[in-house]
Amino acid sequence: MKGGKTKTGFLAGILLLLLIAVPAMAEQKEANLMNVSQTFNIEADVLEDALDNYSEVTGIKTVYLNELVEGKKSPGVQGIYSSEDAVKKILKGTSLTYEVTAENTVVLKEAKMVVAQREVAEEKEGIKGPVEIEQMVVTASRTEANLSAVPASVEVVTEEEIKARSANRIRDILKLSTGVNLQQKEPFIRGFKGEHSIVMIDGKRIAGEVDYSFELDRITTENIERIEIVRGPMGAVYGSDALGGVINIITKRPRKFSFKSQAQYGQFDNDGQNGDLSFNLMSGGDEMGPWGVSLSGQIFDAKPYIQENGDTPRPDRNLKTGALKLTYDFTKDTVLTFDASIMNEEEESIITSTMGPSQIQNKIYDDNDRYDLSLGLSHRQQGIGAFFRIYTSIYDKYSETRYNKDAMFMGKQVKNGELSDFGEVDRWTRIAEGRISKVFFDDHFLTFGGEYRYEYFKGPWLDTGEGTYQVTKEGMTKNGSEAKIKYYAGYLQDEWQITDRFLIVPALRYDCSDELENQLSPKIGATFSLRPNFRIKANYGQGFKNPTPAELYLNAYRFGKRIIGDPDIESEKSKSYEAAIEGELGRLSYRTAYFYNDVKDLITKVMVEPNVFQYTNIDKAKIQGIELEAGFDLMENLSIKGSYVYLDAKDKKTGKRLEARPRNRAILNTSYSSKDHGFRADFWLEYTGSYLIEPEKEESYTLCHLGLAKDLTKNLEIYVNVDNIFDKKVEDLEIPIIGINYFGGIRVRF
């Protein structure tokens, strides 16, 4: 452990040096391309295309949220003008204005602020100085807002960062995010388990495993615009399950014709390998009038990684996904959106299980299917917005377990291939939701929303006493039952711009259910801008999580352990506090935050008999920590960013640490890109310290990853990645790190 502490101190020292030692570098002056005059010949066109032409002519990057430019036309610009005068002419009549950063980047925004909080940086208008790009986010408040103004802790993973990782599944991206730790396939956010965080696609919940696992390996990346990760309780906006935070995967909206495809092959240091083929086709705008269409899909096939004892921590796996998005613009302000997607996954794994003095190796086969349908209508105009959506997610799972060898197990002779367990699980989620947002008294932006959710569960591992049935296979009979739960909720949120520097966002939500406890969830956040590039943020919120059907009624034997639920288990509740300081100094951006969660009735599993575990409540637990984040552009093409998180998670009654939560976690990324040569290189260092697997078992490890990409032509790119360069291995089912992984591929885009 001494070595782990030394590494942690070293990484933390790097981040602190970034925070305190480089402000002097921010004083360096950069060439301001906005003052350069040249001849422009940009015809009247769709605004997005006009901006693309402007960037090609000037070398100045334009940054904007897609929704800002959709449906807008530009009059173009012809003649000799400075770059700044040219962009003014391009934006004439579009109701958009801009800011210019020290990185020669034009950031578009609405000229008339619809949301009062967007006026926080009003004094910056007309000042050309070192300011941070204003990334727009929607997850923290369900309304569009500047990232710098939002009180909550939000990380945005951009399409460019996803591309740099060459990731084909969400888990490959999240594992390098601040405050996120992956245990198996489950995301822990700020010490809260995966089931305490909501994973959404375009703001929609997805149906999946009863215990919320495995979904991150099933969500693919071929049509993602960005990922927004909100750290901290969001119960006042999203209700149950959002104690730890929210992960919202936002897909692209079809605006003009584009096509991209990616083929990838990967190889571990033994027979483990995988292949991947994905595509995305979009068309809209001038090509299709009011219509927009997007088609995407992926096929992923992996051979297993096999350990010496025959176990496969990385299973034999085949995944197929497909998605369709249709949009229809009634007007530029009113849009109808239809989404449909399908997922099929087949997995076969071999796991050795221990039950008392007996040990046996099982082969487990899973066949999983999910179908999603969604229809939504949105309307937005000056000072008002409305949204309504209905959607359903259907998940079917078939699983069977067979003994993988002849053996004596629990005093019984078992044969290779003999059935030891099987079952089929059905889960449906049906949701109707709506909200209205409107400006009142110029400085209040009120959002009122409501939600109805129906969830249905059916399976042999649930013992609810309702809808009981029996199924038999190969002489084995299984008893099953079903659970039906209805949820109703309403919420109110006010984004109150008290002054141009001071924003307060209070919110209140009430959830009720026909089967579970009713809950009231208040939250308040504040952002105070002491200077345009220096902000103080604070949050207080109460959250809750209703127990899942698994935690209430599960009765299953898996991986050598029997797990049972408790019908009398209580809902988890939390009171959370957070304070943060963030800002920018020229090329440097930084953020530091302290968070504290007082959790009551935290649900966990405890051993009640040898290899028998039951869900129960921990009376009180505390989860607190410190986050440090910093980013610095060393030069135009070279940047470095990193984060360090210290986490203290304990049972307040016993003082013992909570398992599966690392005490130290650090990420460091160095990125180099050259547009002139079409080349990009990324290096990641990932450190996890004092990861408590069991009461007497800890692990600390460091992983390094490398990614290289090169444009061969305008439409063709090749890439190579190496994960876990130094071949670190941790052969534990909780954190299976299986050594070095090479993968590479080719991308085609039009």
DAFEN-V161152 format. One line per field, one symbol per residue. psi: psi as a letter, one per 20 degrees, with the letter a starting at -180 (. if undefined). burial: b if it has 9 or more other ideal C-beta (glycine too) atoms within 8 Angstrom, else e. Layout:
psi: ???
burial: ???
This chain:
psi: hhhghggghgghhgghhhhiijhhhiipqqpnihipqrpqmorprpgghhhggghhghjppppqphhhipjqqqiappaoqqhghghghhipjikqarqprijlppoqrphoogphiijhkhiipipoanqqpnpqqihhjjqpqphhhphroppporhhhghhikpiqhhhghikqpjppoodkpopokiqrhijpppqokjpqqqbqhjjrihhiiorjikpgrppooprpkhihibqjkghapoooprqpphrpqpqqppqpqpajbiprqqppqqppqqachhjciqqqppqrqppppqqpprhjiqnhorpppppqqqpppqpogaiipppppqpqqppppqpqpppqpnciqpqpqppppopqqppqqpqpqppaoiqqqpqqqrqppppppqqpqpjqprppljppqqpipphqrqppppqppppqqqppqppkhjpnppprrppppppqprijpmiiplqrqqpplipppqraqppppqqqqqpppnongriioppnqqpqppqqihrqqqpoqqpqqponhrhkpqpqqqpqprroqqrhghgjqnqopkjqppqroijqqqqqqpqqqpqpraqndipqqppqpqppopplpprpqohrpjpqqprppgqqporrpppqqqpohahjpqpqrqppppooqohgijqqprkoqhppqppppppqohhjlqqpppppoppploogrhjpqqpqpqqqpppqpphahjpqqqpqoqlhjlppomphgmookaqopqrapppq.
burial: eeebbebbeebbebbbbbbeebbebbeeeeeebbeeebebebeebbbbbbbbbbbebbebebebebebbbebbbbbbeeebbbbebbebbbeebebbbbbbbbbbbbbbbeeebbbbbbbbeebeeeeebbeebebbbbbbbbebbbbbbbbbbbbbeeebbebbbbbbbbbbbbbbbbbbbbbbbbbbbbbbbbbbbbbbbebbbbbbbebbebbbbbbbbbbebbbbbbbbbbbbebbbbbbbbbbbbbbbbbbebbbbbbbbbbbeeebbbbbbbbbbbbbeeebeebbbbbbbbbbbbebbbbeebbbbbbbbbbbbbbbbbbbbeeeebbbbbbbbbbbbbbbbbbbbebeebbbbbbbbbbbbbbbebbbbbbeeeebbbbbbbbbbbbbbbbbbbbbeebebeeeebeeeebebbbbbbbbbbbbbbbbbbbeeeebbbbbbbbbbbbbbbbbbbbbeeeeeebebeebebbbbbbbbbbbbbbbbbbbbeeeebbbbbbbbbbebeeeeebbbbbbbbbbbeeebbbbbbbbbbbbbbbbbbbbbbbeeeebbbbbbbeebebbbbbbbbbbbbbbbbbbbbbbbbbbbbbbbbbbeeeeeebbbbbbbbebbbbbbebbbbbbbeeeebbbbbbbbebbbbbeeeeebbebbbbbbbbbbbbbebeeebbbbbbbbbbbbbbbbeeeeebbbbbbbbbbbbbeeeebbbbbbbbbbeebebeeeebbbbbbbbbbbbbbbe
